[in-house]
Amino acid sequence: MSRPLRAWGATALVIAAVWMLAWFVARRPVADVELLVRFDTLPVQYTPVVQARPPRFRLLGGERQLKLITHAVADADGPVEPGEVLIYGVRLTLVDLVGDVLWTGQLHTSGRRSVDPREPTVDGVPAVPDAALPDEPERAVYDSRLLQFQIPKSIPPESRLVVEPIGDADRLLVRLYARESPRGGIGFRARDLLRDEAPPVDDMLSERVPRDLRWIRRSSEVPTVTVLRTGNRRPFDENEVKAFVALDPLRPLALNVEGPTRLELRVKRGVDAETAASPGEGAVRMVDVPELGPEGRPAGVVLPIPSVAGVEAVQGFEVGPGVHSLKFYTARVGGARIRLTAPATRIEAAEVALPGTAPPPVRFGDVPVVPYEDTEVILPDERRFPVFVAGPDGPPVVVGVEGPDDDLARLIRLDTRLIAPSPLIDEAAMQRASEDPEHLRAVRFAPATVEVVWLGANDARLGQRVLSVEPPAAPFEEIELSDTTRVKVSEPQGLRLAVPPGTVRIEVRAPERLTVRPHVLFPAPPPHLALPYREHLPEEHIWRYAPREFRTWYPVAPLNRDVLRAEDAVLTMIAQVRLEPVGPGDDDGQASTPPGPPRDFSPIDPVGRPAQQRVLEDVRADRVGEVRRQWGPGLLAQVPAGRPVKFRVDRGDRARPRLIVALDGAAERLLGQALTVTIDGERRGRVVLGTTRFAWNLPAVKPGWHTLTVAAESGAAPDGLSLHIDRATEATALFHQRTLYELGRAGLDVRVPVDDDGVVLNAIVYDRRTRAVPEVRLTGVIDGGRPERRRGVPVESFTLATERAPLAAARRPLTTARLVDRAGQVAGHPRIFPIRLGPDLARGGHTVRVRAEADRVLWVRFIIAEDLVGRREAVRSGTFTEAE
């Protein structure tokens, strides 16, 4: 064989090997790769963010999902103590090439300095922080935080995202990433605009992996700085782990583990047992969730607490496969101290391991490994975040209302919690704990009220609302006061409010001391749990307080946080991440509903933030039977007040049924009162009517048919009380829950992805008239009338740059869409205006502007689908002409 042939053969073998390796890697899920870089320093480039010179990040166009990796940087004046929490945020402004503002938003978070480099080495583990600045070693860098969000769907090429610090951080270090543009067929790409289920890539992995992992870094226009990343974070209680973890009647513990494995529990007297008046014998009880005992009760372990100081009780036990939340309780006055350990399975630092190369870690979640004598100490997986106190003797909590003056920007959610007046609990309650470990959940706080005042420009008072707050106690949550003592709190009661137009800020006051955590609605995909939590969700269970990749509601800091801090009105909320059976009360935005299967068509939203309204549209009469059999997302069924109705829960449905409540007109007098919820003849809940619009999670029920009755406690329900459930029912009206956008002469822009097969954008236009209206003209213009086309290839059709048609007759059988927030006013009946983008157009995104020449408001929604319009209906749509 000649030398050239041998060279070509060797090259072919190398290429084949590379392709085989790429095929093998591509078949492995991204989530299978775990990076374990505990204390291996890795230099990473970050962009500095200061108020005087905010950086501008270049966007290529078409990005939608972004994430920021942020570090707050402390001043050089003095050291930052470990555990110190800093509240800060970022203001995001999207501008085009000429500097016009396209979109603004805010995100808030909190950073913590978890490790102090001055600490000595412990058990051979160096005290290195999560991040450090090599050029400024005297400055403390707070632990990283990930902020993942969504921006409008149509971003012009060469736009810039301006990032500014707000809150307590004067200086930030950030890295910006964007999802890579979606690929594949048009159906996949349209769904990808709505929901991207690919797991995100860790920040430190992003520099080392191919682009196929989807997160691509975006560069800034200012010089970067080097940050040394280690990934080393310590839990708050790590320094106390050698002295066991405290357990008392007010503080149960939830420890998350992954089996199968064998654990060892050690128990000894609490530090306060010596001062207790009558400590008694007492015991520690462990409940395993989601495991169940022979009678359907949670299986558990009971271990007596030694009565002699210094003596330990030890018991080993097995846990089965899967993820478990082991909950520990005690009723003993003075409490106990426990240590839960498992065999060490830690992999050496800086090693990238694929599944099966090492035993899985027993710990689960974000809690770092704490080695101790050839074992792993399991600690609570805690989340800490700031809350703000409103009370009779302190300042109000002032929340700013920013952004355009539309319905979306004026939606505010206030999570309120009642604070226990004392960290103590009476003897009778402690005794109940020995009989019922969940006794704290049945404790009721005294009802309270919250006053919300709307303020406009120049402090003009636009109105106020007084809302009632009456949530139950939270067993695994507590508030840390400024003197580090802890007190119990209630579950959060979310108050969702539509702020009146013209409001620039709101003030929250309360006659009794309670905490407030304000949120704003932010454009985002559906809520989505982070890894590994979303991959481990037993049936009929939810994660409480697990970290999330996407949120719908984002917390914001009050405008007067400095005043609140000076009044000791900024406290730390401590919540333990855990599995819980599906049940009532979880209204804090932490539950997650797994996304449903892809539909055969994909809704697509217009660019920007046009005026919009939610509607309930009747299900077509000829599709009622099919809809009942194949129930899907976005469907609601009517629940008559005071009358029983049967609803169905399908097998494999993990989400709790949701009851949607609306009060209009005379029904608004029910505010402050309550509804009773009865399922299968048993009273299962009480819903306090605190706002005119809200949703409530029904208790978990088994698959099958159940009878539901919702009645007002005050007696007969007045007109205007609207109740719906998101499950199929028998013999009640069915509705599609949709979002419509106001359509006028200015028009709406829709960014449509096009591939080699082309696509049809269907504008579903609503009008109160049922007949065809020739004087109302609809127009669709693609790329301003001059779309970019493919060149040098044959095409079967030619796309018209402008399509025009009169308003067609409503589709038969008729359906009616009623505006939810306008006391049932009618948006009209739908008809279809199809706009075809053929395969002759260039691949990529194209902007379609849809306008209506009408003397009244029309409403519209957009769907990408092929077969919504039949052939005869397409003929009635009219004749289209090419634009100039």
MOKATA-V599368 format. One line per field, one symbol per residue. psi: psi as a letter, one per 30 degrees, with the letter a starting at -180 (. if undefined). burial: b if it has 16 or more other C-alpha atoms within 10 Angstrom, else e. A space follows every 10 residues. Layout:
psi = ???
burial = ???
This chain:
psi = kleeeeeeee eeeeeeeeee eeeeeffkke ffkkkiiegj kjkkklkkjl efiklkkkkf kfleklkkjk kkkllgellk kkfkkkkllk kkkklaeggk kfkllkklak lkjfkkffkl kkhgjkikle lljefiffkk klllkkjkak llfjjkkglk jkkkklbfjf klklkklkkk kklaleeeee effejjgkkl kkefffffll fffejkkkll glkllkkjkf gjkklegefg efglkkklff ilkjkklkak lklkkkklkl fgeefkeiea dllkkkkjkg kkafgglkla kkjkkkfkkf kkkkkllkka lakkjjkklk gkkfalklkk llkkgkkllg kjklkfflkk kelkbgklkj kjhglkkklk jkkklklkkk lfgllljkkk jlalileefg kkkjjkkkkk flglkleeee eeefejfgef ffkklkkllk kkkkkakhgk jfalkkkkki llljegklkj lfgflkllll lkjkjkkjkl kfkfllkklk flkllkjkll kkjlllkkkl kgeffijlkg llkkgklkek lekkklklfh eeeeefghgj lkkjkkklkk kkalfihggf lkjkkllklg ljkkllkail klkkljkkkk efgeeeeeei kllgklkkjk kfkkkklkjl kfjfkkkkkk kkklbfffff kfalkkkkkh fkkglkjkjf lfklkkkllk llkaklkkkj kkffbkklkf jkklkhlklk glkkkkjlkl kkkaeelkkk jkkkaffllk jjjjkklfkf lkjffjkkkk kkhgfikklk kgkklflkkk fkkkkljllk kklklkkkje ghhglkfakk lkjkjkjlff lkkakkkkkk lkjlglklll lkkjlegfkl eeeeeffakk lkl.
burial = eeeeeeeeee eeeeeeeeee eeeeeeeeee eeeebbbbbb bbbbbbbbbb eeebbbbbbe bbbbbbbbbb bbbbeeeeeb ebbebbbbbb bbbbbbeeee ebbbbbbbbb bbbbbbeeee eeeeeebbbb bbbeeeeebb bbbbbbbbbb bbbbbbeebb bbbbbbbebb bbbbbbbbbb bbeeebbebb bbbbebeebb bebbebeeee eebbbbbebb eeebebbbbb bbbbbbeeee beebbbbbbb bbbbbbbbbe bebbbbbbbb eebeeeeebe ebbbbbbbbb beeeeeeeeb eebbbbeeee ebebeeeebe eebbbbbbbb bbbbbbbbbb bbbbbbbeee eeeeeeeeeb bbbbbbbbbb beeebbbbbb bbbbbbbbbb beebbbbbbb beeebbbbbb bbbbbbbbbb eeeeeeeeeb bebbeebbbb beeebeebbb ebbbbbeeee ebeeebbbbb bbbbbbbbbb eeeeebbbbb bbbbbbbebb ebbbbbbbbb ebbbbbbbbb bbbbbbbbbb bebbeebbeb bbbbbbbbbb bbbbbbbbbe bebbeeeebb bbbbbbbbbb ebbbbbbbbb bbbeeeeeee ebbbbbbbbb ebbbbbbbbb eeeeeebbee bbeebbbbbb bbebbbbbbe eeebbbbbbb bbbbeebbeb bbebbbbbbe eeebbbbbbb bbbbbbbbbb beeebbbbbb bbeeeebbee bbbbbbbbbe eebbbbbbbb bbbbeebbbb bbbbbbebbb bbbbbbbeeb eeeeeebbbb bbbebebeee eeeeeeeebb bbbbbbbbbb eeeebbbbbb eeeeebbbbb bbbbbbbbbb bbbbbbbbbb bbbbeeebbb bbbbbbebbe eeeeeebeee eeee
